[in-house]
Each structure stands twice: as structure tokens, then as C-alpha cells.
């Protein structure tokens, strides 16, 4: 059996231990040590690292077996090593922060099915490779998710379709809603931290205890520098406070990475300091607007919560199976307009019907009450303009439109000169004409957006 040494600078980390091929020996042996550097191989006396999964600047992840559980199931052992030389006080702080973070991970893993469970956490103090010194490492042991992260999936299968990316976005938003409600911010949303299990279920990984531990090794007030270039929000890069909107920014960058197959840095023009992803990604304009708002540089202009983004997706987008493929317009993707509402087709047609109906009622009422055609037409135009403006700002929508239309029609009943059948005919005709004109212009817009 091969056992992998977890010391970062071990020259020959693979240890061949033929005696451990025997299950009884594997379960009962007190300890094994690396033949190259002397590092204990059986972590906490029970976890047997068998392979290196990945190594980064602040630690590594190993595939391991738990020899104390029947069947010796697989698990993931994450080694977290604080950066720099720590004083005893800093080391004590690092250990305390590590334990606190581990408790949080244990709590959210139990509470949410799409966050890996935490099985154990512990420090290991060993003799350093430098004579007379010691090294301290922290370890987390988590549930092993048998699957493929989205970074590897992107490399293997190529760009995600709009529907596939939208499904990822919605699933991760649900997880973010949960952790943000628990006052936890992930801080490193990216494709490699989203795992798709073999049954298709998505998991959010790497809640970064290393971020807290590493913070103990740097001076107070300075940035830990924990982020992934291209995915991190401006406030995170600057070393400032992070917010739920910080994760929302990173999720938008993640979705664009999946849609385009390119790194987010390739979708951002630093010369004009704007995202230009719409040049390479062809998606529903409504989704384009939502992604642009998630990527706004000012925190207070983005969606403030995962729930707000989920509400926007539910309000503005048709179900994923019938999302039309259309090219994003330049104006929708420049990120300049932070208040632009996005309307679905049924909202546009309902608004057109309302506007046509109200226009007829207002014109009939004013022409009856005011003798001057110019004045009555001017007033009717102003009122209609205000109603349309109120719709664009979403001050009136859905059932409010129906209520206003009913109240307006009922008001006309009190004008003696009004002929009700004529009013009904003209108002219905006006609403149908408005619907037809709106539908025609929308078809023309969609046609032009596809060919331009």
C-alpha cells in the first residue's frame, strides 16, 4: 500500500508500505513514518493519506482512508499551513481561529446537504527539516465527494450552454443564501470550488479555514491576499471588508467563465475598466442584465443577497428549457445602467394592453370634459407618459395594472355624456392595437439582435 507523506517539502512523499496491504495490520499498526523526512504518516492515528489531490500556496488536499471506520471509507484531508514564521502568540491565535472555523464548517456541513461534512480537525506538531526547529500543521478531514469540479468539467466538455450555466447559477445561489444567512462569506467562489457529484448534484467546496489561519501570520489591518484573480470583487482585491455581494460578484464571473470557456480576466478590459464579456457570450438579454448587475464595481449597486438574484431570475427569465438564444445588446452589457428594469415578454404585452386601454379611456374622458382638442390631447399625452414611466420603474405592475384599469373605467360611468358601449369598443380596440405594435417591435428587435 502506498501512503503519501503530507510534509510540504518532502523530497520523496510516496511511501510503499507492503505490510499495510493486510487489513488487520492497517487497522492495528500504531504509527508509520515517512522514510524520507520522518513525518508521521497516519494522521491523528487514523487517517491514511493515499494520494495528493492538489497543492496551493497555503496548504494541500489529500485523498485518504479512515482506518477506524468499517470499510475504511475515503475522505479528504486538507492540510493548512500558516504562512510566515509565527510567534507563540500568533500560533496560539492561529490555532484558536482554526478551531473556530472548523466548528463553523462542521455546523454548516450538517445543516446543508450540498456542503461536505466535516469529520475532524486537529493540529500536528513535528520536528522541522531544519535542525532544532518544529513545524506546526493544521488538518481538516471532510467528506469525499466523488465527482468532478466544474473547472475540470469545462476543460473536458467545453463551454457550458446557457441552460447548463443557469442551472449551476441557481443551485449555487441557494447554497450562498444558506451560508449568508449564517453570516458566513465564502470568499473564493470559482469553478474549481464547485463539485458535481456523479449523480449530478452540485457541492460548494473550500470554505477556507486557511484564510482565517493565515490571517494570524500577517500584521493587523493588512490584507490576507486570499482571492482568485479574475473572480474576486474589487473590494476583496483592495483588502477591504467583504460582503455577501462579494460572493455574488465571484459567482457571476464563474458563470461567465463557464459560458465563454475563457478566464474572467480575458473578459474584462482594464483600459476602459469595464466587462466586455458580451462580445464573446451570446445569451438572453435578461440574464445579461442580471449578470451585469452582479458584476458592478460598487458593492451597494449589486444585488445585496443571493435571494435577490434568485428573485430576479424567477421574475425576468422564462424556464431554462425554453430560454431563447439571443445576442446581448451592447447597452445591456456595458454595466453603465444600474437601474434599467428588464421585462419578460408577458410583462411587455400586459403593459402594452394596459397603456392602450388607459390611453383610450383618458382620451375619451378629456375630450368629453374639455372643449379644446389641443389641451385635451396634451393632457392625455402627459397622463399616458406618466403611466408608461411608472411601469418602466415598476412602480405599478401585475395586478396593479388591472386595478387601475377597473377604477378608470368605473370613473367614466359617472360622466353623463359617456356612451358605455362606445367606450368599451374603443378601449379594447386600443389595447389590442398596442399589443400588436409592441409584439411587432419585439419581433423586429429579436431578428436584428440575431443578425447583428
C-alpha positions in Angstrom: 0.0 0.0 0.0 1.2 3.5 -0.8 1.0 6.1 1.9 1.6 9.7 1.0 3.6 12.0 3.2 1.9 15.3 3.9 5.0 17.4 4.7 5.1 20.2 2.0 8.8 19.9 1.2 9.3 16.2 1.4 11.5 15.0 -1.4 10.0 11.5 -1.7 6.5 11.7 -0.3 5.3 8.3 -1.7 6.0 5.6 0.9 5.5 2.0 -0.2 4.2 0.0 2.9 3.5 -3.6 1.8 2.6 -4.7 5.3 -0.4 -2.3 5.2 -1.9 -4.3 2.4 -3.1 -6.6 5.2 -6.3 -5.0 6.5 -5.6 -6.3 10.1 -2.2 -4.7 10.1 -3.6 -1.4 8.7 -6.1 -1.2 11.4 -3.8 -2.0 14.3 -0.4 -0.6 13.5 0.4 2.2 16.0 2.1 4.6 13.5 4.2 4.8 10.3 6.8 7.4 9.4 8.0 8.8 6.1 11.2 7.1 5.1 12.4 10.3 3.5 11.6 13.0 6.1 10.3 11.2 9.2 6.9 12.8 9.1 4.1 10.7 10.8 2.0 9.2 8.0 -1.1 8.1 10.0 -2.7 11.5 10.8 -4.4 11.7 14.2 -3.7 8.0 14.4 -6.5 7.1 11.9 -6.4 8.9 8.6 -4.2 7.3 5.9 -3.3 9.7 3.0 -3.0 7.7 -0.2 -2.8 10.4 -2.9 -2.2 14.2 -3.4 -5.3 15.9 -4.8 -3.9 19.4 -5.1 -1.4 21.7 -3.5 -1.6 25.5 -3.2 0.2 28.4 -1.5 -1.4 27.8 1.8 -1.7 24.0 2.1 -2.7 20.9 0.3 -5.6 18.4 -0.1 -5.1 14.6 0.1 -7.3 11.7 -0.6 -7.2 9.5 2.5 -8.9 6.5 4.1 -10.3 6.4 7.6 -8.9 3.2 9.1 -11.2 3.5 12.2 -14.4 3.1 10.2 -15.6 -0.2 8.8 -14.8 -0.4 5.1 -12.2 2.3 5.6 -14.2 4.9 3.5 -12.5 7.6 1.5 -12.3 11.2 2.9 -10.4 14.4 2.1 -7.7 15.6 4.4 -6.8 19.3 4.0 -3.5 20.5 5.4 -3.4 24.1 6.3 -0.1 25.7 6.9 0.1 29.3 8.2 2.3 31.5 6.1 5.5 33.0 7.6 7.2 32.4 10.9 4.7 32.7 13.7 5.4 33.9 17.2 4.0 31.7 20.0 1.2 34.2 20.5 0.4 34.2 16.8 0.5 30.4 16.7 -2.0 30.3 19.6 -4.3 32.7 17.8 -4.0 30.7 14.6 -5.0 27.5 16.4 -7.9 29.2 18.0 -9.1 30.7 14.7 -8.7 27.3 13.1 -10.8 25.6 15.7 -13.5 28.2 15.4 -13.5 27.9 11.6 -13.7 24.1 11.9 -16.7 24.4 14.2 -18.4 26.6 11.6 -17.7 24.1 8.9 -19.0 21.3 11.0 -22.2 23.2 11.6 -23.0 24.2 8.0 -22.0 20.7 6.7 -24.6 19.1 8.9 -27.2 21.8 8.1 -26.9 21.8 4.3 -26.8 18.7 2.1 -24.6 20.4 -0.6 -21.8 21.3 1.7 -19.3 18.5 2.6 -19.5 17.2 6.2 -16.6 17.9 8.5 -15.3 14.8 10.2 -12.4 16.0 12.3 -9.9 18.8 12.8 -6.5 18.7 14.6 -3.0 20.2 14.7 0.2 18.2 14.2 3.5 19.4 15.6 6.6 17.7 14.2 10.3 18.2 14.0 11.3 20.6 11.2 13.6 19.7 8.4 15.8 22.4 9.9 17.6 21.1 12.9 16.3 22.2 16.3 13.0 23.7 15.0 9.5 22.5 14.8 6.7 22.8 12.3 3.0 23.0 13.1 0.3 22.0 10.6 -3.4 22.1 10.9 -5.7 19.5 9.3 -9.3 19.3 8.4 -10.9 16.0 7.4 -14.0 16.3 5.2 -16.5 14.2 3.3 -15.2 13.0 0.0 -17.3 14.0 -3.0 -16.9 11.5 -5.8 -17.2 13.6 -8.9 -15.6 16.3 -11.0 -15.2 20.0 -10.3 -16.6 22.5 -12.8 -13.1 23.7 -13.9 -12.2 20.2 -14.9 -15.6 19.7 -16.5 -15.1 22.8 -18.5 -11.8 21.6 -19.8 -13.2 18.2 -20.6 -16.5 19.1 -22.3 -16.0 22.7 -23.4 -18.3 25.7 -22.9 -21.5 25.3 -20.9 -24.8 26.0 -22.6 -26.9 28.8 -21.3 -29.3 26.3 -19.6 -26.4 24.4 -18.0 -24.8 27.6 -16.7 -28.2 28.9 -15.4 -28.8 25.6 -13.5 -25.3 26.0 -11.9 -26.1 29.6 -11.0 -29.4 28.8 -9.4 -28.0 25.9 -7.3 -25.0 27.8 -6.0 -27.2 30.8 -5.2 -29.3 28.5 -3.0 -26.2 27.4 -1.1 -25.0 31.0 -0.8 -28.3 32.1 0.6 -27.9 29.5 3.3 -24.4 30.4 4.3 -25.0 34.2 4.1 -28.0 33.7 6.4 -25.5 32.1 8.8 -23.2 35.2 8.5 -20.6 33.2 6.5 -19.0 34.6 3.4 -17.2 32.0 1.1 -14.7 34.5 -0.5 -13.5 32.1 -3.2 -16.3 31.2 -5.5 -14.9 29.7 -8.7 -15.4 26.7 -10.9 -12.8 24.6 -9.1 -14.6 25.0 -5.8 -17.9 23.7 -7.3 -18.0 20.0 -7.4 -20.5 17.9 -9.4 -21.0 14.5 -7.8 -21.5 11.6 -10.1 -25.3 11.7 -9.6 -25.2 15.3 -10.9 -25.7 17.1 -7.6 -23.6 20.2 -7.0 -21.5 20.9 -3.9 -19.7 24.0 -2.8 -16.2 23.3 -1.5 -13.3 25.0 0.2 -14.8 27.3 2.8 -11.3 28.4 3.5 -10.3 27.9 7.1 -6.9 28.6 5.7 -8.0 32.2 5.2 -8.6 32.7 8.9 -5.5 30.8 10.0 -3.2 32.7 7.5 -4.6 36.0 8.8 -2.9 35.3 12.1 0.5 35.4 10.4 0.2 38.9 9.0 0.1 42.2 10.6 -3.2 43.6 11.8 -5.1 45.6 9.2 -3.4 44.2 6.2 -5.0 42.1 3.5 -4.5 38.3 3.6 -4.5 38.3 -0.2 -6.8 35.4 -0.3 -8.7 35.5 -3.6 -8.5 34.2 -7.2 -7.6 36.7 -9.8 -10.4 37.4 -12.2 -13.1 36.1 -9.9 -12.5 38.4 -6.9 -14.5 41.6 -6.4 -12.7 44.9 -6.3 -13.2 45.4 -2.6 -11.7 42.0 -1.9 -8.6 42.7 -4.1 -8.2 46.0 -2.3 -8.1 44.2 1.1 -11.3 45.8 2.3 -14.3 44.3 4.1 -16.2 41.6 2.2 -19.9 41.2 1.9 -22.5 38.7 0.6 -22.3 40.8 -2.6 -18.6 39.8 -2.8 -19.6 36.2 -3.3 -22.3 37.3 -5.8 -19.7 39.1 -7.9 -17.5 36.0 -7.9 -20.4 33.8 -8.9 -21.2 36.0 -11.9 -17.5 35.7 -13.0 -17.7 32.0 -12.6 -20.8 31.7 -14.8 -19.1 33.8 -17.5 -16.1 31.5 -17.3 -18.3 28.5 -17.9 -20.3 30.2 -20.7 -17.2 31.5 -22.6 -14.6 28.9 -21.7 -12.2 31.8 -21.1 -10.7 33.2 -17.9 -12.6 36.2 -16.5 -9.5 38.4 -16.9 -9.9 37.8 -20.7 -13.5 39.1 -20.5 -12.6 42.4 -18.8 -11.0 45.4 -20.5 -8.7 47.2 -18.0 -8.2 50.1 -20.3 -11.8 51.2 -20.0 -12.3 49.4 -16.7 -15.4 47.5 -17.9 -16.5 44.0 -18.5 -16.7 43.2 -22.2 -17.9 39.6 -21.9 -20.9 40.2 -24.1 -18.5 40.3 -27.1 -17.9 36.5 -26.6 -21.0 35.2 -24.9 -24.4 35.1 -26.6 -27.2 34.8 -24.0 -30.7 36.0 -23.2 -30.6 39.8 -22.7 -32.5 39.4 -19.4 -29.8 37.1 -18.0 -27.2 39.6 -19.4 -28.7 42.4 -17.3 -28.7 40.2 -14.1 -25.0 39.2 -14.6 -24.0 42.8 -15.3 -25.6 44.0 -12.1 -23.9 41.2 -10.1 -20.6 42.5 -11.6 -20.9 46.2 -10.8 -17.8 47.6 -9.1 -19.7 49.4 -6.3 -20.9 46.9 -3.7 -24.1 48.9 -3.0 -25.1 48.8 -6.7 -25.0 45.0 -6.9 -27.7 42.6 -5.7 -27.3 42.6 -2.0 -28.2 39.0 -1.4 -28.4 35.6 -3.1 -32.2 35.7 -2.6 -32.4 39.0 -4.6 -30.7 37.3 -7.6 -32.9 34.3 -7.3 -36.0 36.6 -7.3 -34.6 38.4 -10.4 -34.1 35.1 -12.2 -37.6 34.0 -11.3 -39.1 37.3 -12.4 -37.3 38.0 -15.5 -36.5 34.7 -17.1 -38.6 32.0 -18.7 -37.9 28.4 -17.5 -34.5 27.2 -18.5 -35.8 24.6 -21.0 -37.3 27.3 -23.2 -34.8 30.2 -22.8 -34.4 31.7 -26.3 -30.9 32.2 -27.6 -30.3 35.8 -28.4 -27.3 38.1 -28.5 -26.9 40.5 -25.7 -27.2 44.1 -26.8 -24.3 46.4 -26.1 -26.4 48.7 -23.9 -27.4 45.8 -21.7 -23.9 44.6 -21.1 -21.7 47.7 -20.7 -22.6 47.8 -17.0 -23.3 51.6 -17.2 -27.0 51.4 -16.5 -27.6 50.2 -12.9 -31.4 50.9 -12.7 -32.5 49.5 -16.0 -35.5 47.2 -15.5 -35.8 44.0 -17.5 -39.2 42.9 -18.7 -40.3 39.5 -19.8 -42.5 39.1 -22.9 -45.7 38.7 -21.0 -44.9 41.8 -18.9 -44.3 43.9 -22.1 -47.6 42.7 -23.7 -49.6 43.2 -20.5 -48.1 46.7 -20.1 -48.9 47.5 -23.7 -52.6 46.3 -23.3 -52.9 48.5 -20.1 -51.3 51.5 -21.8 -53.6 51.2 -24.9 -56.7 50.7 -22.7 -55.9 53.7 -20.4 -55.0 55.9 -23.4 -58.5 55.3 -24.9 -60.2 56.0 -21.5 -58.2 59.1 -20.8 -58.7 60.5 -24.3 -62.5 59.9 -24.2 -62.8 61.4 -20.7 -60.8 64.5 -21.5 -62.3 65.1 -24.9 -65.7 65.0 -23.2 -64.9 67.3 -20.3 -62.5 69.8 -22.2 -63.7 71.6 -25.3 -60.2 72.4 -26.6 -58.8 69.4 -28.6 -55.2 70.7 -28.1 -55.5 70.9 -24.4 -57.2 67.5 -24.0 -54.7 65.8 -26.3 -51.8 67.4 -24.4 -53.2 66.3 -21.0 -53.9 62.8 -22.3 -50.3 62.6 -23.6 -48.8 63.7 -20.2 -51.0 61.2 -18.3 -50.2 58.4 -20.6 -46.5 59.2 -20.4 -46.6 59.2 -16.6 -48.3 55.8 -16.7 -45.7 54.3 -19.0 -42.9 55.8 -17.0 -44.3 54.3 -13.8 -44.3 50.9 -15.5 -40.7 51.2 -16.6 -39.8 52.0 -13.0 -42.0 49.1 -11.8 -44.0 51.5 -9.6 -47.1 49.8 -11.0 -47.1 46.2 -12.2 -49.0 43.0 -12.3 -52.4 43.3 -10.5 -52.0 47.0 -10.0 -52.4 47.4 -13.7 -55.8 45.6 -13.6 -56.9 47.7 -10.5 -56.1 51.0 -12.2 -57.8 49.9 -15.4 -61.0 48.9 -13.5 -61.0 52.1 -11.4 -60.5 54.3 -14.5 -63.3 52.6 -16.3 -65.6 52.8 -13.3 -64.9 56.6 -13.1 -66.1 57.1 -16.6 -69.5 55.8 -15.6 -70.1 58.9 -13.6 -69.7 61.2 -16.7 -73.3 61.6 -18.2 -72.1 62.2 -21.7 -70.2 58.9 -21.9 -71.6 56.1 -24.1 -70.6 52.9 -22.4 -70.6 50.6 -25.5 -68.5 53.1 -27.4 -66.0 53.3 -24.5 -65.7 49.6 -24.3 -65.2 49.1 -28.0 -62.6 51.9 -28.3 -60.6 51.0 -25.2 -60.5 47.3 -26.1 -59.5 48.1 -29.7 -56.8 50.5 -28.4 -55.3 47.8 -26.2 -55.3 45.2 -29.0 -53.6 47.7 -31.3 -51.0 48.5 -28.6 -50.3 44.7 -28.1 -49.9 44.2 -31.9 -47.5 47.1 -32.2 -45.4 46.0 -29.2 -45.3 42.4 -30.4 -44.2 43.6 -33.9 -41.4 45.8 -32.5 -40.2 43.0 -30.2 -40.0 40.6 -33.1 -38.1 43.1 -35.1 -35.7 43.7 -32.2 -35.1 39.9 -31.8 -34.5 39.5 -35.5 -32.0 42.4 -35.6 -30.2 41.1 -32.5 -29.6 37.7 -34.0 -28.1 39.0 -37.3 -26.1 41.9 -35.9 
